[in-house]
Amino acid sequence: MWKEYSLSFIKNNKASSISIMIGALIASMFLSLICCLFYNMWQYDVNRIIYEEGDWQGALVGKFDETDLTKIKNHANVADLIVDDPSLDGTIVVKIYFHNPRQIYYDLPRIAQNLSTVPSDIAYHETLLAQYLIFDPQGEEHPLLLLFYLFVLGITSVSLILIIRNAFEFSMASRIHQFGILSSVGATPGQIRLCLLQEAAILCIMPILMGSFIGIGLCYGYFRFANSITSDYQRIPAVFQYHSRIWLVTILVSILTVLLSAWFPARKMSKLSTLETIFIGSEEGLKGKKRAPILTAFFGIEGELTGLSMKARKKALRTTTRSLTLSFLAFSLFLCFITLSTISTKYTYFERNKNTWDIMVEIKDTPITQVHNISEISKGSNVEDAVLYQKVELYTTITEEQISNELMKLGGLSAVAGESVQKKDASYLVSMPLLIMDDESFLEYCKQAGIKEQTSGGILSNQIWDSLNSNFRYREYLPYIKEDTQNSLVISNPEQEVFAEVPILGYANVEPLLREEYSDYALLQVLPLSVWKTINADIGFNHGITEQNTYLRILTRDESIIDTTMEEVKKILERDYTIEIENRVQQEITNGKIIQGYKIVVGSLCVLLAIIGISNIFSVALGFIHQRKREFARYISIGVTPEGIRKMLIIEAAAIAGRPLIITLPLTILFVIYATKASYLDLNEFVVQMPILPISLFMAMIVVFVGLAYYIGGRNICRYNMSEVLKDDTMI
């Protein structure tokens, strides 16, 4: 009997059944797509971290013997270990793998305590552990990006689940009257619940299975598309991956949602008495006195009826409103953020460095003293200028008497630099980046700074950013130290173990024309290579005070020959060195491609979220509006014309499409105003480049699809004889 009843209901209520099937198909498809997409994004991050940093989980650094290594390996939670080659002083790095990595922050310190040699350092592979949501229990901050992704995944999944639940909830509510009649003739609540679950299984099993496989296919296509955009600047190839657990989770969640969506309305109906179920109508009612003043003021009686109807069905429309609002807000904020970032990058990097470099070469693992044969490059016909240099991170000590008068008027070095400098008694430990340049380039820098050309000492770039009276985008500078009292500076390594005194030839208020950025409150010193060789002869390179890479900056005679010159330089240097080489024009093109790729990928995700809301709109239009035939029949019975019904549907569609726009646009404007002020950009610069076209297209997409959904639903309603609707229970 119940089987026949279910099949009869499905046959006589095709629109409602199709609505449920479409809802199940869409929800399972997007749930499968999003889960698969996030899994691949997570897997790519894990593979990238392993590729760049290794797959170890914890490490101990020290001078360990075989007994210590045996103790480490015999620990119950240690799965394996790898020992790196010892350094010059016999120090080794023991990289450890654990059976249960979640115990690493508990086990690794205890392993270190049991060794005969106290480790000089205990390291955790935090970036890799964080991908598995393993965090330091003593840490104050956790990586928020992955947690944010999981939060977005959870919110999106809930939105998809609500599509199925809403479809069932309204379908079941429309049948309370029918089940009341069946209950009056002897049907038990258990039989009614079984009937609903049976219908849910018939309608949803195949759509759920189809949706899960379609989602996998869409994810594969989307992944290939995103991969093609980012293939030129990926660190490692992105390979599509899928795990059976994702499919099982998708299917189980979808089936569980369907069962619960059928069970809860049935359980609710089972608590109603037979008389209550017979006399309850199919529409939701309003609790208390409600009005729709805005719609009434603009559209009259049709506006008020539409507003009251939407308030009565606000639960059904909640998923739609949230999905459309979130998608449009995310899309508009992201585009505005990218536009602001592009403007900022253009002015702070590409425009600022336009005349600073054309080609940059990084010579790997080679100090400047071991780089030769650069003259072949610098004397090339296409090269206007070439500078060979090396960067060294050093420190110096400055007393309060040495600080400039201009700086003291602002309250001293601590007032301007804050915690960026360390104060000890009446002196400061200040960061001193050191640039070691080839002698010819150093002499050219002397000429640029207006200092006598010689290579017997260094030049101090004697300026500090006045952070109290200027911002980071439009910086003003003050003299750092008094120039008439200082003929030399003592430099040291970060550990304060190695010292050297460097004579000062002069002070400059300009930095060398190099593509370099220095700490805000650092005191830059430029040295010729010949002076550095003298210092190096005394202190050597094995004290950890210098980076073992050398850089070559090249300016070409014309921008059109940059690519040709780069290939020539590459051929010369690759004979003797391992290098990385890039040019300014190609970097700007690549940066543009990366930004465009971000726009497409993130824009696609925003469109996906919008489709969730639009899918729910079509579910409403094809299913729920069809179930509102009794509501519209009553409107007609009190004198509302068919033209009035169409006007009500247009008002409702406009309200649903307009609500996300009304909410999002003011928030976007506030974000732009705040962001431009925070980044010290001129608002007019953003207005000129604001992404009006893509935002307008996104708005138009929402309006068009919402209008289309209501047009289809309204056309279906107008085909029925409304007088018959009030009589025929099979059409409720």
SENU-723844 format. One record per residue (C-alpha): residue in three letters; x, y, z. Coordinates in steps of 0.1 Angstrom, whole numbers, plus 5000, padded with zeros to 4 digits. Layout:
% SENU-723844
REC   code     xx     yy     zz
REC    ALA      X      Y      Z
...
//
This chain:
% SENU-723844
REC   code     xx     yy     zz
REC    MET   5000   5000   5000
REC    TRP   5027   5025   5011
REC    LYS   5048   5017   4980
REC    GLU   5018   5024   4958
REC    TYR   5010   5056   4977
REC    SER   5046   5068   4974
REC    LEU   5047   5060   4936
REC    SER   5013   5077   4931
REC    PHE   5024   5108   4949
REC    ILE   5056   5110   4929
REC    LYS   5037   5105   4897
REC    ASN   5011   5132   4905
REC    ASN   5035   5157   4919
REC    LYS   5063   5157   4893
REC    ALA   5074   5193   4899
REC    SER   5079   5186   4936
REC    SER   5097   5153   4930
REC    ILE   5119   5169   4903
REC    SER   5127   5197   4928
REC    ILE   5139   5172   4954
REC    MET   5159   5152   4928
REC    ILE   5175   5183   4915
REC    GLY   5183   5195   4950
REC    ALA   5199   5162   4958
REC    LEU   5219   5161   4926
REC    ILE   5231   5197   4929
REC    ALA   5240   5193   4966
REC    SER   5259   5160   4962
REC    MET   5276   5173   4930
REC    PHE   5289   5205   4946
REC    LEU   5297   5187   4979
REC    SER   5318   5162   4960
REC    LEU   5334   5190   4939
REC    ILE   5343   5212   4969
REC    CYS   5356   5183   4991
REC    CYS   5377   5171   4961
REC    LEU   5389   5206   4954
REC    PHE   5400   5213   4990
REC    TYR   5416   5179   4992
REC    ASN   5438   5186   4962
REC    MET   5446   5221   4974
REC    TRP   5457   5206   5008
REC    GLN   5476   5178   4991
REC    TYR   5495   5202   4969
REC    ASP   5505   5223   4999
REC    VAL   5518   5192   5017
REC    ASN   5537   5181   4986
REC    ARG   5552   5216   4982
REC    ILE   5563   5217   5018
REC    ILE   5579   5183   5015
REC    TYR   5596   5193   4982
REC    GLU   5610   5225   4997
REC    GLU   5617   5215   5033
REC    GLY   5616   5177   5035
REC    ASP   5592   5153   5051
REC    TRP   5608   5151   5085
REC    GLN   5586   5159   5115
REC    GLY   5611   5167   5143
REC    ALA   5649   5172   5146
REC    LEU   5676   5173   5172
REC    VAL   5709   5192   5166
REC    GLY   5741   5184   5185
REC    LYS   5772   5162   5187
REC    PHE   5756   5128   5192
REC    ASP   5774   5094   5193
REC    GLU   5761   5060   5183
REC    THR   5746   5054   5218
REC    ASP   5725   5085   5215
REC    LEU   5713   5076   5181
REC    THR   5703   5041   5193
REC    LYS   5683   5057   5222
REC    ILE   5664   5079   5198
REC    LYS   5656   5050   5174
REC    ASN   5645   5028   5203
REC    HIS   5618   5052   5215
REC    ALA   5584   5037   5211
REC    ASN   5570   5065   5190
REC    VAL   5600   5069   5166
REC    ALA   5594   5053   5133
REC    ASP   5626   5062   5116
REC    LEU   5655   5088   5116
REC    ILE   5679   5103   5092
REC    VAL   5713   5117   5101
REC    ASP   5727   5146   5081
REC    ASP   5764   5149   5073
REC    PRO   5783   5165   5102
REC    SER   5795   5201   5100
REC    LEU   5831   5211   5104
REC    ASP   5828   5211   5142
REC    GLY   5811   5176   5143
REC    THR   5776   5189   5148
REC    ILE   5749   5167   5132
REC    VAL   5712   5171   5125
REC    VAL   5690   5140   5134
REC    LYS   5657   5142   5115
REC    ILE   5630   5121   5132
REC    TYR   5598   5105   5119
REC    PHE   5571   5095   5144
REC    HIS   5544   5068   5143
REC    ASN   5520   5092   5159
REC    PRO   5530   5128   5150
REC    ARG   5504   5142   5173
REC    GLN   5526   5133   5202
REC    ILE   5556   5150   5189
REC    TYR   5554   5181   5211
REC    TYR   5553   5157   5241
REC    ASP   5578   5130   5230
REC    LEU   5606   5150   5214
REC    PRO   5616   5170   5245
REC    ARG   5616   5138   5265
REC    ILE   5638   5121   5239
REC    ALA   5663   5150   5242
REC    GLN   5663   5147   5280
REC    ASN   5674   5111   5279
REC    LEU   5704   5116   5257
REC    SER   5740   5118   5271
REC    THR   5746   5150   5251
REC    VAL   5723   5179   5255
REC    PRO   5710   5190   5221
REC    SER   5720   5225   5210
REC    ASP   5686   5228   5193
REC    ILE   5652   5211   5191
REC    ALA   5633   5217   5159
REC    TYR   5597   5210   5149
REC    HIS   5586   5209   5112
REC    GLU   5558   5233   5121
REC    THR   5546   5241   5085
REC    LEU   5542   5204   5077
REC    LEU   5526   5195   5111
REC    ALA   5502   5224   5108
REC    GLN   5488   5209   5076
REC    TYR   5477   5179   5097
REC    LEU   5463   5204   5123
REC    ILE   5491   5195   5148
REC    PHE   5501   5227   5167
REC    ASP   5524   5235   5195
REC    PRO   5502   5234   5227
REC    GLN   5524   5262   5242
REC    GLY   5521   5283   5211
REC    GLU   5500   5314   5212
REC    GLU   5492   5316   5175
REC    HIS   5480   5289   5150
REC    PRO   5482   5292   5112
REC    LEU   5448   5307   5104
REC    LEU   5448   5301   5066
REC    LEU   5441   5263   5068
REC    LEU   5416   5268   5096
REC    PHE   5399   5295   5075
REC    TYR   5398   5270   5045
REC    LEU   5382   5244   5067
REC    PHE   5357   5270   5081
REC    VAL   5347   5280   5045
REC    LEU   5344   5243   5036
REC    GLY   5322   5237   5065
REC    ILE   5299   5267   5058
REC    THR   5297   5258   5022
REC    SER   5289   5222   5030
REC    VAL   5261   5233   5054
REC    SER   5247   5255   5027
REC    LEU   5246   5226   5002
REC    ILE   5230   5203   5028
REC    LEU   5203   5229   5035
REC    ILE   5193   5228   4998
REC    ILE   5183   5191   5003
REC    ARG   5167   5198   5037
REC    ASN   5147   5228   5024
REC    ALA   5134   5208   4995
REC    PHE   5122   5180   5017
REC    GLU   5109   5203   5045
REC    PHE   5086   5222   5022
REC    SER   5075   5191   5004
REC    MET   5066   5174   5036
REC    ALA   5049   5205   5051
REC    SER   5027   5207   5020
REC    ARG   5014   5171   5027
REC    ILE   5004   5176   5064
REC    HIS   4968   5178   5053
REC    GLN   4970   5145   5034
REC    PHE   4988   5127   5062
REC    GLY   4961   5140   5086
REC    ILE   4935   5123   5065
REC    LEU   4955   5090   5063
REC    SER   4960   5092   5101
REC    SER   4923   5095   5106
REC    VAL   4917   5062   5088
REC    GLY   4943   5043   5108
REC    ALA   4978   5051   5096
REC    THR   5003   5051   5124
REC    PRO   5031   5077   5128
REC    GLY   5057   5049   5122
REC    GLN   5040   5040   5089
REC    ILE   5040   5077   5078
REC    ARG   5077   5081   5086
REC    LEU   5085   5049   5067
REC    CYS   5066   5062   5037
REC    LEU   5086   5094   5037
REC    LEU   5119   5076   5041
REC    GLN   5109   5053   5013
REC    GLU   5101   5083   4990
REC    ALA   5134   5099   4999
REC    ALA   5153   5068   4990
REC    ILE   5134   5064   4956
REC    LEU   5140   5101   4947
REC    CYS   5175   5107   4959
REC    ILE   5197   5076   4957
REC    MET   5204   5079   4919
REC    PRO   5208   5117   4920
REC    ILE   5233   5114   4949
REC    LEU   5254   5088   4931
REC    MET   5253   5107   4898
REC    GLY   5261   5140   4916
REC    SER   5292   5126   4934
REC    PHE   5307   5113   4901
REC    ILE   5299   5146   4882
REC    GLY   5315   5165   4911
REC    ILE   5347   5144   4907
REC    GLY   5347   5151   4869
REC    LEU   5342   5188   4874
REC    CYS   5370   5189   4900
REC    TYR   5393   5172   4876
REC    GLY   5384   5197   4848
REC    TYR   5387   5227   4872
REC    PHE   5420   5214   4885
REC    ARG   5434   5210   4849
REC    PHE   5422   5245   4841
REC    ALA   5438   5261   4872
REC    ASN   5469   5241   4866
REC    SER   5472   5254   4830
REC    ILE   5470   5290   4843
REC    THR   5497   5285   4870
REC    SER   5520   5260   4853
REC    ASP   5546   5286   4844
REC    TYR   5553   5296   4880
REC    GLN   5545   5265   4900
REC    ARG   5573   5253   4922
REC    ILE   5563   5217   4917
REC    PRO   5538   5201   4893
REC    ALA   5503   5199   4906
REC    VAL   5488   5164   4901
REC    PHE   5451   5156   4905
REC    GLN   5445   5132   4933
REC    TYR   5415   5115   4947
REC    HIS   5409   5093   4978
REC    SER   5381   5068   4983
REC    ARG   5374   5084   5017
REC    ILE   5363   5116   5001
REC    TRP   5337   5097   4980
REC    LEU   5325   5078   5011
REC    VAL   5322   5110   5031
REC    THR   5303   5127   5003
REC    ILE   5279   5098   4998
REC    LEU   5274   5093   5036
REC    VAL   5268   5130   5042
REC    SER   5243   5133   5013
REC    ILE   5224   5101   5023
REC    LEU   5224   5111   5060
REC    THR   5211   5146   5050
REC    VAL   5183   5130   5029
REC    LEU   5173   5107   5057
REC    LEU   5173   5134   5083
REC    SER   5155   5158   5060
REC    ALA   5127   5132   5056
REC    TRP   5128   5121   5093
REC    PHE   5125   5154   5111
REC    PRO   5094   5167   5092
REC    ALA   5078   5133   5097
REC    ARG   5086   5133   5134
REC    LYS   5072   5168   5137
REC    MET   5039   5157   5120
REC    SER   5037   5126   5142
REC    LYS   5034   5149   5172
REC    LEU   5003   5167   5157
REC    SER   4968   5154   5165
REC    THR   4947   5141   5136
REC    LEU   4924   5172   5137
REC    GLU   4954   5195   5136
REC    THR   4969   5178   5106
REC    ILE   4936   5179   5087
REC    PHE   4930   5216   5092
REC    ILE   4967   5228   5087
REC    GLY   4973   5244   5053
REC    SER   5003   5240   5032
REC    GLU   5017   5275   5036
REC    GLU   5038   5287   5065
REC    GLY   5021   5313   5087
REC    LEU   5034   5344   5102
REC    LYS   5038   5346   5139
REC    GLY   5024   5378   5153
REC    LYS   5016   5410   5133
REC    LYS   5041   5416   5105
REC    ARG   5043   5443   5079
REC    ALA   5064   5451   5048
REC    PRO   5066   5489   5049
REC    ILE   5093   5493   5022
REC    LEU   5077   5471   4996
REC    THR   5043   5485   5005
REC    ALA   5054   5520   5000
REC    PHE   5070   5513   4965
REC    PHE   5046   5486   4951
REC    GLY   5013   5490   4970
REC    ILE   4992   5460   4979
REC    GLU   5012   5436   4957
REC    GLY   5043   5447   4975
REC    GLU   5028   5441   5009
REC    LEU   5015   5407   5000
REC    THR   5049   5398   4986
REC    GLY   5067   5410   5017
REC    LEU   5044   5390   5040
REC    SER   5048   5359   5019
REC    MET   5086   5362   5019
REC    LYS   5086   5367   5057
REC    ALA   5065   5336   5061
REC    ARG   5090   5316   5040
REC    LYS   5122   5332   5053
REC    LYS   5137   5298   5063
REC    ALA   5134   5286   5027
REC    LEU   5150   5318   5013
REC    ARG   5178   5319   5040
REC    THR   5202   5297   5021
REC    THR   5197   5316   4989
REC    THR   5202   5350   5005
REC    ARG   5233   5339   5024
REC    SER   5249   5321   4995
REC    LEU   5243   5350   4970
REC    THR   5254   5376   4996
REC    LEU   5286   5357   5006
REC    SER   5295   5350   4970
REC    PHE   5290   5386   4958
REC    LEU   5308   5400   4988
REC    ALA   5337   5377   4985
REC    PHE   5340   5384   4947
REC    SER   5338   5422   4950
REC    LEU   5362   5424   4981
REC    PHE   5387   5401   4964
REC    LEU   5387   5421   4931
REC    CYS   5391   5453   4951
REC    PHE   5419   5439   4972
REC    ILE   5437   5426   4940
REC    THR   5433   5460   4924
REC    LEU   5447   5478   4955
REC    SER   5475   5453   4957
REC    THR   5483   5458   4920
REC    ILE   5484   5496   4924
REC    SER   5506   5493   4955
REC    THR   5530   5468   4938
REC    LYS   5532   5490   4908
REC    TYR   5543   5521   4927
REC    THR   5563   5504   4955
REC    TYR   5582   5479   4933
REC    PHE   5580   5481   4895
REC    GLU   5578   5519   4892
REC    ARG   5604   5524   4919
REC    ASN   5628   5498   4904
REC    LYS   5623   5507   4868
REC    ASN   5656   5524   4864
REC    THR   5674   5503   4890
REC    TRP   5677   5469   4873
REC    ASP   5669   5451   4841
REC    ILE   5686   5417   4848
REC    MET   5693   5401   4881
REC    VAL   5716   5371   4885
REC    GLU   5720   5351   4918
REC    ILE   5752   5331   4918
REC    LYS   5746   5302   4942
REC    ASP   5769   5291   4970
REC    THR   5798   5314   4958
REC    PRO   5811   5343   4978
REC    ILE   5821   5375   4959
REC    THR   5858   5368   4964
REC    GLN   5855   5336   4942
REC    VAL   5836   5352   4913
REC    HIS   5857   5360   4883
REC    ASN   5854   5368   4846
REC    ILE   5826   5394   4851
REC    SER   5844   5419   4829
REC    GLU   5833   5399   4798
REC    ILE   5797   5408   4808
REC    SER   5802   5444   4819
REC    LYS   5820   5453   4787
REC    GLY   5793   5438   4765
REC    SER   5778   5461   4738
REC    ASN   5743   5457   4753
REC    VAL   5753   5464   4789
REC    GLU   5751   5500   4802
REC    ASP   5760   5492   4838
REC    ALA   5768   5460   4858
REC    VAL   5773   5457   4896
REC    LEU   5786   5426   4913
REC    TYR   5778   5426   4950
REC    GLN   5773   5405   4981
REC    LYS   5750   5411   5011
REC    VAL   5762   5406   5047
REC    GLU   5740   5409   5078
REC    LEU   5761   5426   5105
REC    TYR   5756   5447   5136
REC    THR   5773   5478   5151
REC    THR   5770   5496   5184
REC    ILE   5761   5533   5185
REC    THR   5762   5555   5216
REC    GLU   5737   5582   5224
REC    GLU   5764   5608   5218
REC    GLN   5768   5596   5182
REC    ILE   5730   5600   5174
REC    SER   5722   5630   5152
REC    ASN   5706   5661   5167
REC    GLU   5676   5658   5144
REC    LEU   5669   5623   5157
REC    MET   5674   5634   5193
REC    LYS   5648   5661   5189
REC    LEU   5622   5634   5182
REC    GLY   5631   5616   5214
REC    GLY   5661   5596   5203
REC    LEU   5666   5563   5185
REC    SER   5642   5543   5207
REC    ALA   5613   5568   5201
REC    VAL   5616   5563   5163
REC    ALA   5628   5527   5160
REC    GLY   5611   5512   5190
REC    GLU   5620   5475   5195
REC    SER   5639   5473   5162
REC    VAL   5670   5483   5181
REC    GLN   5684   5469   5213
REC    LYS   5695   5493   5240
REC    LYS   5722   5484   5265
REC    ASP   5730   5511   5290
REC    ALA   5738   5542   5269
REC    SER   5744   5525   5236
REC    TYR   5723   5507   5209
REC    LEU   5729   5475   5190
REC    VAL   5719   5484   5155
REC    SER   5714   5463   5124
REC    MET   5740   5471   5097
REC    PRO   5734   5455   5063
REC    LEU   5767   5455   5045
REC    LEU   5770   5457   5007
REC    ILE   5803   5444   4993
REC    MET   5807   5458   4957
REC    ASP   5833   5453   4931
REC    ASP   5858   5481   4932
REC    GLU   5848   5497   4899
REC    SER   5811   5498   4910
REC    PHE   5821   5512   4944
REC    LEU   5840   5541   4927
REC    GLU   5809   5548   4906
REC    TYR   5789   5549   4938
REC    CYS   5814   5574   4954
REC    LYS   5808   5596   4924
REC    GLN   5770   5593   4928
REC    ALA   5772   5602   4965
REC    GLY   5796   5631   4959
REC    ILE   5825   5615   4978
REC    LYS   5861   5614   4968
REC    GLU   5867   5583   4947
REC    GLN   5889   5558   4966
REC    THR   5887   5522   4979
REC    SER   5904   5525   5013
REC    GLY   5872   5524   5033
REC    GLY   5834   5522   5033
REC    ILE   5805   5547   5027
REC    LEU   5778   5550   5053
REC    SER   5742   5556   5040
REC    ASN   5735   5579   5069
REC    GLN   5697   5581   5069
REC    ILE   5668   5568   5090
REC    TRP   5631   5567   5083
REC    ASP   5612   5593   5103
REC    SER   5583   5570   5111
REC    LEU   5567   5596   5135
REC    ASN   5561   5622   5108
REC    SER   5558   5602   5076
REC    ASN   5543   5569   5064
REC    PHE   5559   5539   5047
REC    ARG   5547   5550   5012
REC    TYR   5559   5586   5013
REC    ARG   5589   5583   5036
REC    GLU   5609   5612   5050
REC    TYR   5645   5606   5063
REC    LEU   5667   5621   5090
REC    PRO   5705   5618   5095
REC    TYR   5712   5587   5116
REC    ILE   5745   5597   5133
REC    LYS   5766   5628   5136
REC    GLU   5789   5629   5106
REC    ASP   5817   5651   5121
REC    THR   5826   5628   5150
REC    GLN   5828   5593   5134
REC    ASN   5858   5582   5113
REC    SER   5852   5544   5116
REC    LEU   5827   5519   5129
REC    VAL   5831   5485   5146
REC    ILE   5811   5458   5129
REC    SER   5803   5424   5143
REC    ASN   5784   5392   5135
REC    PRO   5749   5387   5150
REC    GLU   5763   5365   5178
REC    GLN   5788   5393   5188
REC    GLU   5817   5368   5183
REC    VAL   5837   5384   5155
REC    PHE   5846   5421   5153
REC    ALA   5863   5443   5127
REC    GLU   5869   5481   5124
REC    VAL   5860   5497   5091
REC    PRO   5871   5532   5082
REC    ILE   5845   5556   5069
REC    LEU   5853   5575   5037
REC    GLY   5821   5596   5038
REC    TYR   5784   5598   5044
REC    ALA   5757   5595   5017
REC    ASN   5720   5603   5017
REC    VAL   5713   5580   4987
REC    GLU   5715   5542   4985
REC    PRO   5732   5524   4956
REC    LEU   5710   5518   4926
REC    LEU   5703   5481   4933
REC    ARG   5671   5461   4936
REC    GLU   5675   5458   4974
REC    GLU   5653   5466   5004
REC    TYR   5667   5471   5039
REC    SER   5653   5471   5073
REC    ASP   5635   5503   5083
REC    TYR   5659   5513   5110
REC    ALA   5691   5497   5097
REC    LEU   5724   5516   5091
REC    LEU   5736   5506   5056
REC    GLN   5773   5505   5049
REC    VAL   5788   5499   5014
REC    LEU   5823   5484   5011
REC    PRO   5846   5479   4981
REC    LEU   5857   5443   4975
REC    SER   5894   5451   4982
REC    VAL   5886   5462   5018
REC    TRP   5864   5432   5023
REC    LYS   5892   5409   5012
REC    THR   5914   5425   5039
REC    ILE   5888   5420   5066
REC    ASN   5880   5385   5053
REC    ALA   5917   5375   5056
REC    ASP   5915   5382   5093
REC    ILE   5880   5368   5102
REC    GLY   5872   5343   5074
REC    PHE   5839   5332   5060
REC    ASN   5833   5303   5085
REC    HIS   5819   5324   5112
REC    GLY   5784   5326   5098
REC    ILE   5784   5363   5092
REC    THR   5777   5363   5055
REC    GLU   5754   5349   5030
REC    GLN   5772   5326   5005
REC    ASN   5755   5339   4974
REC    THR   5766   5367   4951
REC    TYR   5745   5389   4930
REC    LEU   5750   5406   4896
REC    ARG   5728   5436   4887
REC    ILE   5727   5446   4850
REC    LEU   5712   5476   4833
REC    THR   5709   5473   4795
REC    ARG   5711   5501   4770
REC    ASP   5675   5496   4758
REC    GLU   5645   5477   4772
REC    SER   5640   5459   4739
REC    ILE   5673   5440   4742
REC    ILE   5667   5427   4778
REC    ASP   5658   5392   4767
REC    THR   5687   5389   4743
REC    THR   5712   5402   4769
REC    MET   5699   5378   4795
REC    GLU   5705   5348   4773
REC    GLU   5741   5360   4766
REC    VAL   5748   5365   4803
REC    LYS   5733   5331   4811
REC    LYS   5756   5313   4786
REC    ILE   5787   5330   4801
REC    LEU   5779   5324   4838
REC    GLU   5765   5288   4835
REC    ARG   5800   5276   4824
REC    ASP   5814   5281   4859
REC    TYR   5785   5287   4883
REC    THR   5750   5276   4894
REC    ILE   5728   5306   4889
REC    GLU   5692   5319   4890
REC    ILE   5685   5347   4865
REC    GLU   5655   5369   4859
REC    ASN   5647   5401   4841
REC    ARG   5624   5430   4851
REC    VAL   5601   5429   4821
REC    GLN   5595   5392   4824
REC    GLN   5589   5395   4861
REC    GLU   5563   5421   4856
REC    ILE   5546   5399   4830
REC    THR   5547   5369   4853
REC    ASN   5533   5390   4882
REC    GLY   5504   5401   4859
REC    LYS   5498   5364   4850
REC    ILE   5498   5354   4887
REC    ILE   5473   5381   4896
REC    GLN   5451   5372   4866
REC    GLY   5453   5335   4876
REC    TYR   5443   5345   4912
REC    LYS   5414   5364   4898
REC    ILE   5402   5335   4876
REC    VAL   5407   5308   4903
REC    VAL   5391   5328   4932
REC    GLY   5365   5343   4909
REC    SER   5355   5307   4899
REC    LEU   5351   5298   4935
REC    CYS   5329   5328   4941
REC    VAL   5309   5319   4911
REC    LEU   5306   5284   4925
REC    LEU   5292   5298   4958
REC    ALA   5268   5319   4938
REC    ILE   5256   5289   4919
REC    ILE   5247   5273   4952
REC    GLY   5224   5302   4959
REC    ILE   5210   5302   4924
REC    SER   5205   5265   4925
REC    ASN   5184   5270   4956
REC    ILE   5165   5297   4938
REC    PHE   5156   5273   4910
REC    SER   5146   5248   4936
REC    VAL   5123   5274   4951
REC    ALA   5109   5284   4917
REC    LEU   5103   5248   4904
REC    GLY   5092   5232   4936
REC    PHE   5081   5256   4963
REC    ILE   5063   5281   4941
REC    HIS   5045   5252   4926
REC    GLN   5034   5242   4961
REC    ARG   5021   5278   4967
REC    LYS   4993   5273   4941
REC    ARG   4968   5274   4970
REC    GLU   4983   5307   4982
REC    PHE   4980   5323   4948
REC    ALA   4945   5308   4943
REC    ARG   4934   5326   4975
REC    TYR   4949   5359   4962
REC    ILE   4928   5355   4930
REC    SER   4897   5347   4950
REC    ILE   4900   5381   4968
REC    GLY   4904   5400   4936
REC    VAL   4941   5399   4927
REC    THR   4944   5397   4889
REC    PRO   4969   5374   4870
REC    GLU   4988   5406   4862
REC    GLY   4990   5412   4899
REC    ILE   5003   5377   4905
REC    ARG   5030   5383   4879
REC    LYS   5038   5417   4895
REC    MET   5042   5399   4929
REC    LEU   5066   5373   4914
REC    ILE   5086   5402   4898
REC    ILE   5088   5420   4931
REC    GLU   5099   5389   4949
REC    ALA   5126   5381   4923
REC    ALA   5138   5417   4925
REC    ALA   5139   5416   4963
REC    ILE   5159   5383   4964
REC    ALA   5183   5395   4937
REC    GLY   5186   5430   4951
REC    ARG   5192   5421   4988
REC    PRO   5227   5407   4983
REC    LEU   5236   5438   4962
REC    ILE   5222   5462   4987
REC    ILE   5242   5445   5015
REC    THR   5274   5441   4996
REC    LEU   5279   5474   4978
REC    PRO   5281   5496   5010
REC    LEU   5304   5470   5027
REC    THR   5327   5470   4996
REC    ILE   5328   5508   4996
REC    LEU   5337   5509   5033
REC    PHE   5364   5483   5027
REC    VAL   5379   5503   4998
REC    ILE   5379   5535   5018
REC    TYR   5395   5518   5048
REC    ALA   5421   5499   5027
REC    THR   5432   5530   5007
REC    LYS   5436   5550   5039
REC    ALA   5455   5521   5056
REC    SER   5478   5517   5026
REC    TYR   5482   5555   5021
REC    LEU   5469   5553   4985
REC    ASP   5450   5581   4968
REC    LEU   5413   5570   4965
REC    ASN   5412   5586   4930
REC    GLU   5439   5562   4918
REC    PHE   5416   5533   4928
REC    VAL   5386   5548   4912
REC    VAL   5404   5550   4879
REC    GLN   5412   5513   4880
REC    MET   5383   5500   4900
REC    PRO   5369   5466   4886
REC    ILE   5335   5479   4875
REC    LEU   5330   5455   4846
REC    PRO   5336   5422   4864
REC    ILE   5315   5433   4894
REC    SER   5287   5445   4871
REC    LEU   5288   5412   4852
REC    PHE   5286   5393   4885
REC    MET   5256   5414   4896
REC    ALA   5239   5409   4862
REC    MET   5244   5371   4865
REC    ILE   5226   5371   4898
REC    VAL   5197   5392   4885
REC    VAL   5193   5373   4853
REC    PHE   5193   5338   4869
REC    VAL   5170   5348   4897
REC    GLY   5147   5364   4872
REC    LEU   5148   5333   4849
REC    ALA   5140   5310   4879
REC    TYR   5110   5330   4888
REC    TYR   5099   5333   4852
REC    ILE   5098   5296   4848
REC    GLY   5081   5290   4882
REC    GLY   5055   5317   4875
REC    ARG   5047   5304   4840
REC    ASN   5041   5269   4855
REC    ILE   5017   5284   4881
REC    CYS   4997   5303   4855
REC    ARG   4990   5272   4836
REC    TYR   4968   5258   4864
REC    ASN   4931   5264   4869
REC    MET   4932   5281   4903
REC    SER   4896   5271   4912
REC    GLU   4906   5235   4909
REC    VAL   4937   5239   4931
REC    LEU   4915   5247   4961
REC    LYS   4897   5214   4956
REC    ASP   4924   5189   4946
REC    ASP   4947   5176   4974
REC    THR   4970   5159   4950
REC    MET   4981   5193   4938
REC    ILE   4989   5208   4972
//
